[in-house]
Amino acid sequence: MNNDDFILGLSFTEFEDLALQIGLTGLILFMMFIIWNLGKESKAGRYGMLWMFLGLGVGFVGFVAKGIIQKLLGIE
């Protein structure tokens, strides 16, 4: 595909980067909703919910931290 192609006024690579960021943000928010719903249905309480978010949320926290560290160090 040619880099001169435009989608919604953006180049293909800009559109692809933006769509990836929006899609992953939506997926992470959906996973947080799933963890919250799981804690609510299991009547986990405050501390149980905290541990569920810590235990199950470590994966996407690491993914987000990796992106932030790459931006700070200028590695892309």
N, CA, C and O atoms as a Maestro MAE file, in Angstrom:
{
 s_m_m2io_version
 :::
 2.0.0
}

f_m_ct {
 s_m_title
 :::
 protein
 m_atom[304] {
  # First column is atom index #
  i_m_mmod_type
  r_m_x_coord
  r_m_y_coord
  r_m_z_coord
  i_m_residue_number
  s_m_chain_name
  s_m_pdb_residue_name
  s_m_pdb_atom_name
  i_m_atomic_number
  :::
  1 25 0.844 -1.178 0.000 1 A "MET " " N  " 7
  2 3 0.000 0.000 0.000 1 A "MET " " CA " 6
  3 2 0.885 1.236 0.000 1 A "MET " " C  " 6
  4 15 1.955 1.242 0.610 1 A "MET " " O  " 8
  5 25 0.453 2.244 -0.661 2 A "ASN " " N  " 7
  6 3 1.215 3.471 -0.813 2 A "ASN " " CA " 6
  7 2 0.982 4.388 0.390 2 A "ASN " " C  " 6
  8 15 -0.141 4.466 0.888 2 A "ASN " " O  " 8
  9 25 2.009 5.078 0.861 3 A "ASN " " N  " 7
  10 3 1.866 5.993 1.987 3 A "ASN " " CA " 6
  11 2 1.109 7.264 1.619 3 A "ASN " " C  " 6
  12 15 0.740 8.036 2.504 3 A "ASN " " O  " 8
  13 25 0.872 7.495 0.322 4 A "ASP " " N  " 7
  14 3 0.148 8.681 -0.107 4 A "ASP " " CA " 6
  15 2 -1.370 8.509 -0.006 4 A "ASP " " C  " 6
  16 15 -2.113 9.460 -0.249 4 A "ASP " " O  " 8
  17 25 -1.833 7.319 0.347 5 A "ASP " " N  " 7
  18 3 -3.262 7.090 0.501 5 A "ASP " " CA " 6
  19 2 -3.747 7.776 1.782 5 A "ASP " " C  " 6
  20 15 -3.056 7.785 2.801 5 A "ASP " " O  " 8
  21 25 -4.955 8.350 1.705 6 A "PHE " " N  " 7
  22 3 -5.510 9.057 2.856 6 A "PHE " " CA " 6
  23 2 -6.828 8.434 3.274 6 A "PHE " " C  " 6
  24 15 -7.644 8.052 2.434 6 A "PHE " " O  " 8
  25 25 -7.028 8.336 4.571 7 A "ILE " " N  " 7
  26 3 -8.274 7.851 5.150 7 A "ILE " " CA " 6
  27 2 -8.720 8.895 6.159 7 A "ILE " " C  " 6
  28 15 -8.001 9.168 7.120 7 A "ILE " " O  " 8
  29 25 -9.887 9.481 5.960 8 A "LEU " " N  " 7
  30 3 -10.431 10.522 6.836 8 A "LEU " " CA " 6
  31 2 -9.450 11.670 7.040 8 A "LEU " " C  " 6
  32 15 -9.363 12.222 8.137 8 A "LEU " " O  " 8
  33 25 -8.723 12.029 6.014 9 A "GLY " " N  " 7
  34 3 -7.788 13.137 6.077 9 A "GLY " " CA " 6
  35 2 -6.441 12.814 6.698 9 A "GLY " " C  " 6
  36 15 -5.596 13.699 6.827 9 A "GLY " " O  " 8
  37 25 -6.224 11.567 7.086 10 A "LEU " " N  " 7
  38 3 -4.961 11.135 7.677 10 A "LEU " " CA " 6
  39 2 -4.255 10.202 6.722 10 A "LEU " " C  " 6
  40 15 -4.896 9.509 5.931 10 A "LEU " " O  " 8
  41 25 -2.933 10.181 6.791 11 A "SER " " N  " 7
  42 3 -2.225 9.182 5.999 11 A "SER " " CA " 6
  43 2 -2.532 7.804 6.578 11 A "SER " " C  " 6
  44 15 -3.012 7.681 7.705 11 A "SER " " O  " 8
  45 25 -2.252 6.785 5.798 12 A "PHE " " N  " 7
  46 3 -2.587 5.433 6.241 12 A "PHE " " CA " 6
  47 2 -1.877 5.083 7.539 12 A "PHE " " C  " 6
  48 15 -2.490 4.484 8.423 12 A "PHE " " O  " 8
  49 25 -0.614 5.434 7.682 13 A "THR " " N  " 7
  50 3 0.133 5.090 8.897 13 A "THR " " CA " 6
  51 2 -0.384 5.859 10.106 13 A "THR " " C  " 6
  52 15 -0.436 5.312 11.207 13 A "THR " " O  " 8
  53 25 -0.772 7.135 9.917 14 A "GLU " " N  " 7
  54 3 -1.355 7.908 11.017 14 A "GLU " " CA " 6
  55 2 -2.692 7.319 11.436 14 A "GLU " " C  " 6
  56 15 -2.974 7.190 12.628 14 A "GLU " " O  " 8
  57 25 -3.516 6.959 10.454 15 A "PHE " " N  " 7
  58 3 -4.817 6.353 10.756 15 A "PHE " " CA " 6
  59 2 -4.642 5.026 11.472 15 A "PHE " " C  " 6
  60 15 -5.368 4.730 12.422 15 A "PHE " " O  " 8
  61 25 -3.680 4.223 11.021 16 A "GLU " " N  " 7
  62 3 -3.433 2.927 11.627 16 A "GLU " " CA " 6
  63 2 -2.988 3.090 13.083 16 A "GLU " " C  " 6
  64 15 -3.442 2.342 13.949 16 A "GLU " " O  " 8
  65 25 -2.120 4.042 13.362 17 A "ASP " " N  " 7
  66 3 -1.646 4.279 14.726 17 A "ASP " " CA " 6
  67 2 -2.783 4.754 15.624 17 A "ASP " " C  " 6
  68 15 -2.927 4.287 16.753 17 A "ASP " " O  " 8
  69 25 -3.589 5.685 15.115 18 A "LEU " " N  " 7
  70 3 -4.716 6.200 15.887 18 A "LEU " " CA " 6
  71 2 -5.749 5.105 16.163 18 A "LEU " " C  " 6
  72 15 -6.250 4.995 17.282 18 A "LEU " " O  " 8
  73 25 -6.066 4.301 15.157 19 A "ALA " " N  " 7
  74 3 -7.049 3.226 15.325 19 A "ALA " " CA " 6
  75 2 -6.552 2.190 16.328 19 A "ALA " " C  " 6
  76 15 -7.343 1.661 17.108 19 A "ALA " " O  " 8
  77 25 -5.263 1.894 16.319 20 A "LEU " " N  " 7
  78 3 -4.697 0.937 17.271 20 A "LEU " " CA " 6
  79 2 -4.807 1.471 18.686 20 A "LEU " " C  " 6
  80 15 -5.186 0.735 19.597 20 A "LEU " " O  " 8
  81 25 -4.480 2.742 18.885 21 A "GLN " " N  " 7
  82 3 -4.563 3.324 20.223 21 A "GLN " " CA " 6
  83 2 -6.001 3.357 20.735 21 A "GLN " " C  " 6
  84 15 -6.251 3.038 21.897 21 A "GLN " " O  " 8
  85 25 -6.937 3.737 19.887 22 A "ILE " " N  " 7
  86 3 -8.344 3.783 20.292 22 A "ILE " " CA " 6
  87 2 -8.865 2.378 20.565 22 A "ILE " " C  " 6
  88 15 -9.573 2.156 21.548 22 A "ILE " " O  " 8
  89 25 -8.521 1.435 19.705 23 A "GLY " " N  " 7
  90 3 -8.980 0.056 19.892 23 A "GLY " " CA " 6
  91 2 -8.439 -0.574 21.161 23 A "GLY " " C  " 6
  92 15 -9.180 -1.229 21.895 23 A "GLY " " O  " 8
  93 25 -7.166 -0.385 21.425 24 A "LEU " " N  " 7
  94 3 -6.580 -0.954 22.646 24 A "LEU " " CA " 6
  95 2 -7.123 -0.285 23.900 24 A "LEU " " C  " 6
  96 15 -7.323 -0.949 24.917 24 A "LEU " " O  " 8
  97 25 -7.365 1.025 23.841 25 A "THR " " N  " 7
  98 3 -7.968 1.719 24.979 25 A "THR " " CA " 6
  99 2 -9.356 1.160 25.260 25 A "THR " " C  " 6
  100 15 -9.708 0.911 26.413 25 A "THR " " O  " 8
  101 25 -10.138 0.965 24.214 26 A "GLY " " N  " 7
  102 3 -11.470 0.380 24.384 26 A "GLY " " CA " 6
  103 2 -11.408 -1.028 24.945 26 A "GLY " " C  " 6
  104 15 -12.221 -1.395 25.793 26 A "GLY " " O  " 8
  105 25 -10.455 -1.816 24.484 27 A "LEU " " N  " 7
  106 3 -10.312 -3.180 24.980 27 A "LEU " " CA " 6
  107 2 -9.908 -3.197 26.455 27 A "LEU " " C  " 6
  108 15 -10.418 -4.012 27.224 27 A "LEU " " O  " 8
  109 25 -9.006 -2.315 26.853 28 A "ILE " " N  " 7
  110 3 -8.594 -2.241 28.254 28 A "ILE " " CA " 6
  111 2 -9.756 -1.803 29.133 28 A "ILE " " C  " 6
  112 15 -9.950 -2.354 30.216 28 A "ILE " " O  " 8
  113 25 -10.532 -0.821 28.684 29 A "LEU " " N  " 7
  114 3 -11.710 -0.393 29.451 29 A "LEU " " CA " 6
  115 2 -12.724 -1.520 29.574 29 A "LEU " " C  " 6
  116 15 -13.339 -1.686 30.628 29 A "LEU " " O  " 8
  117 25 -12.907 -2.297 28.509 30 A "PHE " " N  " 7
  118 3 -13.828 -3.425 28.556 30 A "PHE " " CA " 6
  119 2 -13.329 -4.490 29.532 30 A "PHE " " C  " 6
  120 15 -14.125 -5.088 30.255 30 A "PHE " " O  " 8
  121 25 -12.013 -4.731 29.556 31 A "MET " " N  " 7
  122 3 -11.465 -5.707 30.502 31 A "MET " " CA " 6
  123 2 -11.636 -5.227 31.946 31 A "MET " " C  " 6
  124 15 -11.879 -6.035 32.842 31 A "MET " " O  " 8
  125 25 -11.510 -3.917 32.172 32 A "MET " " N  " 7
  126 3 -11.744 -3.388 33.520 32 A "MET " " CA " 6
  127 2 -13.199 -3.570 33.925 32 A "MET " " C  " 6
  128 15 -13.489 -3.884 35.079 32 A "MET " " O  " 8
  129 25 -14.121 -3.373 32.976 33 A "PHE " " N  " 7
  130 3 -15.533 -3.617 33.262 33 A "PHE " " CA " 6
  131 2 -15.777 -5.083 33.602 33 A "PHE " " C  " 6
  132 15 -16.555 -5.384 34.507 33 A "PHE " " O  " 8
  133 25 -15.123 -5.997 32.889 34 A "ILE " " N  " 7
  134 3 -15.288 -7.422 33.164 34 A "ILE " " CA " 6
  135 2 -14.787 -7.762 34.568 34 A "ILE " " C  " 6
  136 15 -15.436 -8.518 35.291 34 A "ILE " " O  " 8
  137 25 -13.633 -7.207 34.959 35 A "ILE " " N  " 7
  138 3 -13.104 -7.460 36.302 35 A "ILE " " CA " 6
  139 2 -14.057 -6.902 37.356 35 A "ILE " " C  " 6
  140 15 -14.325 -7.561 38.361 35 A "ILE " " O  " 8
  141 25 -14.571 -5.688 37.131 36 A "TRP " " N  " 7
  142 3 -15.514 -5.093 38.080 36 A "TRP " " CA " 6
  143 2 -16.785 -5.941 38.186 36 A "TRP " " C  " 6
  144 15 -17.280 -6.180 39.287 36 A "TRP " " O  " 8
  145 25 -17.306 -6.391 37.057 37 A "ASN " " N  " 7
  146 3 -18.525 -7.200 37.057 37 A "ASN " " CA " 6
  147 2 -18.290 -8.537 37.753 37 A "ASN " " C  " 6
  148 15 -19.157 -9.018 38.484 37 A "ASN " " O  " 8
  149 25 -17.136 -9.132 37.534 38 A "LEU " " N  " 7
  150 3 -16.799 -10.395 38.190 38 A "LEU " " CA " 6
  151 2 -16.737 -10.214 39.695 38 A "LEU " " C  " 6
  152 15 -17.229 -11.061 40.442 38 A "LEU " " O  " 8
  153 25 -16.137 -9.120 40.151 39 A "GLY " " N  " 7
  154 3 -16.076 -8.847 41.585 39 A "GLY " " CA " 6
  155 2 -17.441 -8.572 42.181 39 A "GLY " " C  " 6
  156 15 -17.721 -8.986 43.306 39 A "GLY " " O  " 8
  157 25 -18.294 -7.880 41.442 40 A "LYS " " N  " 7
  158 3 -19.643 -7.574 41.937 40 A "LYS " " CA " 6
  159 2 -20.478 -8.837 42.046 40 A "LYS " " C  " 6
  160 15 -21.175 -9.039 43.041 40 A "LYS " " O  " 8
  161 25 -20.413 -9.686 41.033 41 A "GLU " " N  " 7
  162 3 -21.219 -10.907 41.046 41 A "GLU " " CA " 6
  163 2 -20.743 -11.912 42.092 41 A "GLU " " C  " 6
  164 15 -21.543 -12.685 42.620 41 A "GLU " " O  " 8
  165 25 -19.451 -11.904 42.391 42 A "SER " " N  " 7
  166 3 -18.937 -12.840 43.383 42 A "SER " " CA " 6
  167 2 -19.006 -12.265 44.791 42 A "SER " " C  " 6
  168 15 -18.593 -12.921 45.747 42 A "SER " " O  " 8
  169 25 -19.528 -11.039 44.932 43 A "LYS " " N  " 7
  170 3 -19.649 -10.360 46.227 43 A "LYS " " CA " 6
  171 2 -18.303 -10.338 46.937 43 A "LYS " " C  " 6
  172 15 -18.191 -10.728 48.099 43 A "LYS " " O  " 8
  173 25 -17.293 -9.880 46.224 44 A "ALA " " N  " 7
  174 3 -15.921 -9.909 46.723 44 A "ALA " " CA " 6
  175 2 -15.666 -8.883 47.821 44 A "ALA " " C  " 6
  176 15 -14.742 -9.071 48.612 44 A "ALA " " O  " 8
  177 25 -16.429 -7.832 47.900 45 A "GLY " " N  " 7
  178 3 -16.171 -6.792 48.890 45 A "GLY " " CA " 6
  179 2 -15.073 -5.854 48.406 45 A "GLY " " C  " 6
  180 15 -14.563 -5.979 47.292 45 A "GLY " " O  " 8
  181 25 -14.724 -4.909 49.282 46 A "ARG " " N  " 7
  182 3 -13.745 -3.901 48.894 46 A "ARG " " CA " 6
  183 2 -12.354 -4.480 48.675 46 A "ARG " " C  " 6
  184 15 -11.718 -4.230 47.651 46 A "ARG " " O  " 8
  185 25 -11.894 -5.249 49.642 47 A "TYR " " N  " 7
  186 3 -10.542 -5.788 49.537 47 A "TYR " " CA " 6
  187 2 -10.452 -6.866 48.459 47 A "TYR " " C  " 6
  188 15 -9.438 -6.971 47.769 47 A "TYR " " O  " 8
  189 25 -11.486 -7.650 48.317 48 A "GLY " " N  " 7
  190 3 -11.505 -8.647 47.259 48 A "GLY " " CA " 6
  191 2 -11.460 -8.009 45.890 48 A "GLY " " C  " 6
  192 15 -10.757 -8.478 44.996 48 A "GLY " " O  " 8
  193 25 -12.222 -6.923 45.730 49 A "MET " " N  " 7
  194 3 -12.239 -6.199 44.457 49 A "MET " " CA " 6
  195 2 -10.854 -5.593 44.189 49 A "MET " " C  " 6
  196 15 -10.368 -5.623 43.058 49 A "MET " " O  " 8
  197 25 -10.221 -5.042 45.235 50 A "LEU " " N  " 7
  198 3 -8.885 -4.481 45.080 50 A "LEU " " CA " 6
  199 2 -7.907 -5.539 44.602 50 A "LEU " " C  " 6
  200 15 -7.129 -5.289 43.681 50 A "LEU " " O  " 8
  201 25 -7.934 -6.707 45.207 51 A "TRP " " N  " 7
  202 3 -7.008 -7.770 44.819 51 A "TRP " " CA " 6
  203 2 -7.315 -8.310 43.434 51 A "TRP " " C  " 6
  204 15 -6.407 -8.715 42.708 51 A "TRP " " O  " 8
  205 25 -8.593 -8.319 43.063 52 A "MET " " N  " 7
  206 3 -8.937 -8.752 41.708 52 A "MET " " CA " 6
  207 2 -8.389 -7.777 40.673 52 A "MET " " C  " 6
  208 15 -7.831 -8.189 39.656 52 A "MET " " O  " 8
  209 25 -8.552 -6.478 40.937 53 A "PHE " " N  " 7
  210 3 -8.015 -5.496 40.000 53 A "PHE " " CA " 6
  211 2 -6.493 -5.559 39.947 53 A "PHE " " C  " 6
  212 15 -5.905 -5.442 38.872 53 A "PHE " " O  " 8
  213 25 -5.850 -5.745 41.101 54 A "LEU " " N  " 7
  214 3 -4.388 -5.845 41.106 54 A "LEU " " CA " 6
  215 2 -3.925 -7.104 40.387 54 A "LEU " " C  " 6
  216 15 -3.020 -7.051 39.554 54 A "LEU " " O  " 8
  217 25 -4.534 -8.215 40.702 55 A "GLY " " N  " 7
  218 3 -4.097 -9.482 40.125 55 A "GLY " " CA " 6
  219 2 -4.401 -9.619 38.644 55 A "GLY " " C  " 6
  220 15 -3.547 -10.044 37.866 55 A "GLY " " O  " 8
  221 25 -5.601 -9.263 38.258 56 A "LEU " " N  " 7
  222 3 -6.006 -9.433 36.868 56 A "LEU " " CA " 6
  223 2 -5.618 -8.248 35.986 56 A "LEU " " C  " 6
  224 15 -5.544 -8.377 34.764 56 A "LEU " " O  " 8
  225 25 -5.373 -7.096 36.604 57 A "GLY " " N  " 7
  226 3 -5.061 -5.918 35.828 57 A "GLY " " CA " 6
  227 2 -3.580 -5.691 35.596 57 A "GLY " " C  " 6
  228 15 -3.208 -4.733 34.917 57 A "GLY " " O  " 8
  229 25 -2.730 -6.540 36.135 58 A "VAL " " N  " 7
  230 3 -1.287 -6.349 35.986 58 A "VAL " " CA " 6
  231 2 -0.868 -6.431 34.521 58 A "VAL " " C  " 6
  232 15 0.050 -5.722 34.110 58 A "VAL " " O  " 8
  233 25 -1.508 -7.264 33.738 59 A "GLY " " N  " 7
  234 3 -1.133 -7.430 32.337 59 A "GLY " " CA " 6
  235 2 -1.279 -6.162 31.530 59 A "GLY " " C  " 6
  236 15 -0.344 -5.755 30.841 59 A "GLY " " O  " 8
  237 25 -2.452 -5.522 31.603 60 A "PHE " " N  " 7
  238 3 -2.607 -4.314 30.800 60 A "PHE " " CA " 6
  239 2 -1.922 -3.112 31.426 60 A "PHE " " C  " 6
  240 15 -1.612 -2.150 30.723 60 A "PHE " " O  " 8
  241 25 -1.679 -3.142 32.732 61 A "VAL " " N  " 7
  242 3 -0.887 -2.068 33.341 61 A "VAL " " CA " 6
  243 2 0.543 -2.130 32.801 61 A "VAL " " C  " 6
  244 15 1.139 -1.096 32.499 61 A "VAL " " O  " 8
  245 25 1.088 -3.334 32.682 62 A "GLY " " N  " 7
  246 3 2.422 -3.503 32.115 62 A "GLY " " CA " 6
  247 2 2.473 -3.062 30.667 62 A "GLY " " C  " 6
  248 15 3.455 -2.460 30.233 62 A "GLY " " O  " 8
  249 25 1.427 -3.354 29.917 63 A "PHE " " N  " 7
  250 3 1.372 -2.956 28.511 63 A "PHE " " CA " 6
  251 2 1.354 -1.439 28.376 63 A "PHE " " C  " 6
  252 15 2.054 -0.880 27.532 63 A "PHE " " O  " 8
  253 25 0.559 -0.773 29.202 64 A "VAL " " N  " 7
  254 3 0.482 0.686 29.165 64 A "VAL " " CA " 6
  255 2 1.810 1.291 29.624 64 A "VAL " " C  " 6
  256 15 2.284 2.266 29.041 64 A "VAL " " O  " 8
  257 25 2.410 0.711 30.670 65 A "ALA " " N  " 7
  258 3 3.693 1.216 31.164 65 A "ALA " " CA " 6
  259 2 4.773 1.085 30.097 65 A "ALA " " C  " 6
  260 15 5.624 1.965 29.963 65 A "ALA " " O  " 8
  261 25 4.743 0.001 29.343 66 A "LYS " " N  " 7
  262 3 5.718 -0.181 28.262 66 A "LYS " " CA " 6
  263 2 5.602 0.941 27.236 66 A "LYS " " C  " 6
  264 15 6.616 1.468 26.780 66 A "LYS " " O  " 8
  265 25 4.395 1.305 26.873 67 A "GLY " " N  " 7
  266 3 4.189 2.391 25.922 67 A "GLY " " CA " 6
  267 2 4.664 3.732 26.459 67 A "GLY " " C  " 6
  268 15 5.260 4.522 25.727 67 A "GLY " " O  " 8
  269 25 4.400 3.990 27.734 68 A "ILE " " N  " 7
  270 3 4.835 5.248 28.346 68 A "ILE " " CA " 6
  271 2 6.356 5.314 28.410 68 A "ILE " " C  " 6
  272 15 6.946 6.352 28.114 68 A "ILE " " O  " 8
  273 25 6.993 4.211 28.795 69 A "ILE " " N  " 7
  274 3 8.452 4.181 28.876 69 A "ILE " " CA " 6
  275 2 9.069 4.382 27.495 69 A "ILE " " C  " 6
  276 15 10.076 5.077 27.363 69 A "ILE " " O  " 8
  277 25 8.476 3.784 26.471 70 A "GLN " " N  " 7
  278 3 8.980 3.975 25.104 70 A "GLN " " CA " 6
  279 2 8.876 5.435 24.694 70 A "GLN " " C  " 6
  280 15 9.796 5.968 24.073 70 A "GLN " " O  " 8
  281 25 7.765 6.093 25.031 71 A "LYS " " N  " 7
  282 3 7.602 7.515 24.687 71 A "LYS " " CA " 6
  283 2 8.635 8.368 25.414 71 A "LYS " " C  " 6
  284 15 9.220 9.272 24.818 71 A "LYS " " O  " 8
  285 25 8.867 8.085 26.711 72 A "LEU " " N  " 7
  286 3 9.808 8.872 27.492 72 A "LEU " " CA " 6
  287 2 11.235 8.722 27.002 72 A "LEU " " C  " 6
  288 15 11.997 9.689 26.997 72 A "LEU " " O  " 8
  289 25 11.603 7.511 26.587 73 A "LEU " " N  " 7
  290 3 12.955 7.258 26.113 73 A "LEU " " CA " 6
  291 2 13.140 7.559 24.624 73 A "LEU " " C  " 6
  292 15 14.262 7.549 24.117 73 A "LEU " " O  " 8
  293 25 12.047 7.822 23.937 74 A "GLY " " N  " 7
  294 3 12.122 8.123 22.503 74 A "GLY " " CA " 6
  295 2 12.341 6.911 21.641 74 A "GLY " " C  " 6
  296 15 12.850 7.029 20.527 74 A "GLY " " O  " 8
  297 25 11.967 5.743 22.130 75 A "ILE " " N  " 7
  298 3 12.110 4.486 21.379 75 A "ILE " " CA " 6
  299 2 10.771 4.198 20.717 75 A "ILE " " C  " 6
  300 15 9.763 4.016 21.400 75 A "ILE " " O  " 8
  301 25 10.758 4.156 19.398 76 A "GLU " " N  " 7
  302 3 9.500 3.838 18.716 76 A "GLU " " CA " 6
  303 2 9.735 3.013 17.521 76 A "GLU " " C  " 6
  304 15 8.787 2.651 16.824 76 A "GLU " " O  " 8
  :::
 }
 m_bond[303] {
  # First column is bond index #
  i_m_from
  i_m_to
  i_m_order
  :::
  1 1 2 1
  2 2 3 1
  3 3 4 2
  4 3 5 1
  5 5 6 1
  6 6 7 1
  7 7 8 2
  8 7 9 1
  9 9 10 1
  10 10 11 1
  11 11 12 2
  12 11 13 1
  13 13 14 1
  14 14 15 1
  15 15 16 2
  16 15 17 1
  17 17 18 1
  18 18 19 1
  19 19 20 2
  20 19 21 1
  21 21 22 1
  22 22 23 1
  23 23 24 2
  24 23 25 1
  25 25 26 1
  26 26 27 1
  27 27 28 2
  28 27 29 1
  29 29 30 1
  30 30 31 1
  31 31 32 2
  32 31 33 1
  33 33 34 1
  34 34 35 1
  35 35 36 2
  36 35 37 1
  37 37 38 1
  38 38 39 1
  39 39 40 2
  40 39 41 1
  41 41 42 1
  42 42 43 1
  43 43 44 2
  44 43 45 1
  45 45 46 1
  46 46 47 1
  47 47 48 2
  48 47 49 1
  49 49 50 1
  50 50 51 1
  51 51 52 2
  52 51 53 1
  53 53 54 1
  54 54 55 1
  55 55 56 2
  56 55 57 1
  57 57 58 1
  58 58 59 1
  59 59 60 2
  60 59 61 1
  61 61 62 1
  62 62 63 1
  63 63 64 2
  64 63 65 1
  65 65 66 1
  66 66 67 1
  67 67 68 2
  68 67 69 1
  69 69 70 1
  70 70 71 1
  71 71 72 2
  72 71 73 1
  73 73 74 1
  74 74 75 1
  75 75 76 2
  76 75 77 1
  77 77 78 1
  78 78 79 1
  79 79 80 2
  80 79 81 1
  81 81 82 1
  82 82 83 1
  83 83 84 2
  84 83 85 1
  85 85 86 1
  86 86 87 1
  87 87 88 2
  88 87 89 1
  89 89 90 1
  90 90 91 1
  91 91 92 2
  92 91 93 1
  93 93 94 1
  94 94 95 1
  95 95 96 2
  96 95 97 1
  97 97 98 1
  98 98 99 1
  99 99 100 2
  100 99 101 1
  101 101 102 1
  102 102 103 1
  103 103 104 2
  104 103 105 1
  105 105 106 1
  106 106 107 1
  107 107 108 2
  108 107 109 1
  109 109 110 1
  110 110 111 1
  111 111 112 2
  112 111 113 1
  113 113 114 1
  114 114 115 1
  115 115 116 2
  116 115 117 1
  117 117 118 1
  118 118 119 1
  119 119 120 2
  120 119 121 1
  121 121 122 1
  122 122 123 1
  123 123 124 2
  124 123 125 1
  125 125 126 1
  126 126 127 1
  127 127 128 2
  128 127 129 1
  129 129 130 1
  130 130 131 1
  131 131 132 2
  132 131 133 1
  133 133 134 1
  134 134 135 1
  135 135 136 2
  136 135 137 1
  137 137 138 1
  138 138 139 1
  139 139 140 2
  140 139 141 1
  141 141 142 1
  142 142 143 1
  143 143 144 2
  144 143 145 1
  145 145 146 1
  146 146 147 1
  147 147 148 2
  148 147 149 1
  149 149 150 1
  150 150 151 1
  151 151 152 2
  152 151 153 1
  153 153 154 1
  154 154 155 1
  155 155 156 2
  156 155 157 1
  157 157 158 1
  158 158 159 1
  159 159 160 2
  160 159 161 1
  161 161 162 1
  162 162 163 1
  163 163 164 2
  164 163 165 1
  165 165 166 1
  166 166 167 1
  167 167 168 2
  168 167 169 1
  169 169 170 1
  170 170 171 1
  171 171 172 2
  172 171 173 1
  173 173 174 1
  174 174 175 1
  175 175 176 2
  176 175 177 1
  177 177 178 1
  178 178 179 1
  179 179 180 2
  180 179 181 1
  181 181 182 1
  182 182 183 1
  183 183 184 2
  184 183 185 1
  185 185 186 1
  186 186 187 1
  187 187 188 2
  188 187 189 1
  189 189 190 1
  190 190 191 1
  191 191 192 2
  192 191 193 1
  193 193 194 1
  194 194 195 1
  195 195 196 2
  196 195 197 1
  197 197 198 1
  198 198 199 1
  199 199 200 2
  200 199 201 1
  201 201 202 1
  202 202 203 1
  203 203 204 2
  204 203 205 1
  205 205 206 1
  206 206 207 1
  207 207 208 2
  208 207 209 1
  209 209 210 1
  210 210 211 1
  211 211 212 2
  212 211 213 1
  213 213 214 1
  214 214 215 1
  215 215 216 2
  216 215 217 1
  217 217 218 1
  218 218 219 1
  219 219 220 2
  220 219 221 1
  221 221 222 1
  222 222 223 1
  223 223 224 2
  224 223 225 1
  225 225 226 1
  226 226 227 1
  227 227 228 2
  228 227 229 1
  229 229 230 1
  230 230 231 1
  231 231 232 2
  232 231 233 1
  233 233 234 1
  234 234 235 1
  235 235 236 2
  236 235 237 1
  237 237 238 1
  238 238 239 1
  239 239 240 2
  240 239 241 1
  241 241 242 1
  242 242 243 1
  243 243 244 2
  244 243 245 1
  245 245 246 1
  246 246 247 1
  247 247 248 2
  248 247 249 1
  249 249 250 1
  250 250 251 1
  251 251 252 2
  252 251 253 1
  253 253 254 1
  254 254 255 1
  255 255 256 2
  256 255 257 1
  257 257 258 1
  258 258 259 1
  259 259 260 2
  260 259 261 1
  261 261 262 1
  262 262 263 1
  263 263 264 2
  264 263 265 1
  265 265 266 1
  266 266 267 1
  267 267 268 2
  268 267 269 1
  269 269 270 1
  270 270 271 1
  271 271 272 2
  272 271 273 1
  273 273 274 1
  274 274 275 1
  275 275 276 2
  276 275 277 1
  277 277 278 1
  278 278 279 1
  279 279 280 2
  280 279 281 1
  281 281 282 1
  282 282 283 1
  283 283 284 2
  284 283 285 1
  285 285 286 1
  286 286 287 1
  287 287 288 2
  288 287 289 1
  289 289 290 1
  290 290 291 1
  291 291 292 2
  292 291 293 1
  293 293 294 1
  294 294 295 1
  295 295 296 2
  296 295 297 1
  297 297 298 1
  298 298 299 1
  299 299 300 2
  300 299 301 1
  301 301 302 1
  302 302 303 1
  303 303 304 2
  :::
 }
}
